[in-house]
Amino acid sequence: MMPRDYAVEIEPDASPERIHEIETVIRRALADELCRVAALVDEEDREEHIRFPCEAAQINRKEAQLHLNQT
């Protein structure tokens, strides 16, 4: 699903302007979360805890699961 789909799911009868506002907030939240996880991967790499790309992907999956557990 795309942020617009989530916005419509949140407020199905909202005006196009309101849908855009919700979509903007969702995109901002996604960007913040992606940056946070990227910084976590960078930190793990600097500390040499990451030796293979799959280990970075594992960090992303773990963070995604933690996020899903909060919803």
C-alpha positions as a Markdown table, in Angstrom:
| # | Residue | x | y | z |
|---|---|---|---|---|
| 1 | Met | 0.0 | 0.0 | 0.0 |
| 2 | Met | 1.1 | 3.6 | -0.6 |
| 3 | Pro | 0.7 | 6.5 | 1.8 |
| 4 | Arg | -2.4 | 7.7 | -0.1 |
| 5 | Asp | -4.0 | 4.3 | 0.4 |
| 6 | Tyr | -3.4 | 4.6 | 4.1 |
| 7 | Ala | -4.8 | 8.1 | 4.2 |
| 8 | Val | -8.0 | 7.0 | 2.5 |
| 9 | Glu | -8.2 | 4.1 | 4.9 |
| 10 | Ile | -7.9 | 6.6 | 7.9 |
| 11 | Glu | -10.6 | 9.0 | 6.5 |
| 12 | Pro | -12.5 | 7.4 | 3.7 |
| 13 | Asp | -14.9 | 10.3 | 3.2 |
| 14 | Ala | -12.3 | 13.1 | 3.5 |
| 15 | Ser | -11.8 | 15.8 | 0.9 |
| 16 | Pro | -8.8 | 15.5 | -1.5 |
| 17 | Glu | -7.1 | 18.3 | 0.5 |
| 18 | Arg | -7.5 | 16.4 | 3.8 |
| 19 | Ile | -6.3 | 13.2 | 2.2 |
| 20 | His | -3.2 | 15.1 | 1.0 |
| 21 | Glu | -2.6 | 16.4 | 4.6 |
| 22 | Ile | -2.9 | 12.9 | 6.0 |
| 23 | Glu | -0.6 | 11.5 | 3.3 |
| 24 | Thr | 2.0 | 14.2 | 4.1 |
| 25 | Val | 2.0 | 13.3 | 7.8 |
| 26 | Ile | 2.3 | 9.6 | 6.9 |
| 27 | Arg | 5.2 | 10.3 | 4.5 |
| 28 | Arg | 7.0 | 12.4 | 7.2 |
| 29 | Ala | 6.6 | 9.6 | 9.7 |
| 30 | Leu | 7.9 | 7.1 | 7.3 |
| 31 | Ala | 10.9 | 9.3 | 6.4 |
| 32 | Asp | 11.7 | 9.8 | 10.1 |
| 33 | Glu | 11.5 | 6.1 | 10.7 |
| 34 | Leu | 13.7 | 5.2 | 7.7 |
| 35 | Cys | 16.3 | 7.7 | 8.8 |
| 36 | Arg | 16.3 | 6.3 | 12.3 |
| 37 | Val | 16.8 | 2.8 | 11.1 |
| 38 | Ala | 19.5 | 3.9 | 8.6 |
| 39 | Ala | 21.4 | 5.6 | 11.5 |
| 40 | Leu | 21.1 | 2.4 | 13.5 |
| 41 | Val | 22.6 | 0.4 | 10.6 |
| 42 | Asp | 25.4 | 3.0 | 10.2 |
| 43 | Glu | 26.1 | 2.8 | 13.9 |
| 44 | Glu | 26.2 | -1.0 | 13.8 |
| 45 | Asp | 28.5 | -0.9 | 10.8 |
| 46 | Arg | 30.9 | 1.6 | 12.5 |
| 47 | Glu | 31.1 | -0.7 | 15.5 |
| 48 | Glu | 31.9 | -3.5 | 13.0 |
| 49 | His | 28.8 | -5.6 | 14.0 |
| 50 | Ile | 27.8 | -5.8 | 10.3 |
| 51 | Arg | 30.0 | -7.9 | 8.1 |
| 52 | Phe | 27.5 | -8.9 | 5.4 |
| 53 | Pro | 24.6 | -7.0 | 3.7 |
| 54 | Cys | 22.1 | -9.6 | 5.0 |
| 55 | Glu | 23.0 | -8.4 | 8.6 |
| 56 | Ala | 21.8 | -4.9 | 7.7 |
| 57 | Ala | 18.6 | -6.3 | 6.3 |
| 58 | Gln | 18.2 | -8.3 | 9.5 |
| 59 | Ile | 18.3 | -5.1 | 11.5 |
| 60 | Asn | 15.6 | -3.6 | 9.2 |
| 61 | Arg | 13.4 | -6.6 | 9.6 |
| 62 | Lys | 13.8 | -6.6 | 13.4 |
| 63 | Glu | 12.9 | -2.9 | 13.6 |
| 64 | Ala | 9.9 | -3.4 | 11.3 |
| 65 | Gln | 8.7 | -6.2 | 13.6 |
| 66 | Leu | 9.1 | -4.0 | 16.7 |
| 67 | His | 7.1 | -1.3 | 14.9 |
| 68 | Leu | 4.3 | -3.7 | 13.9 |
| 69 | Asn | 4.1 | -4.9 | 17.5 |
| 70 | Gln | 3.3 | -1.3 | 18.6 |
| 71 | Thr | 0.3 | -1.1 | 16.3 |
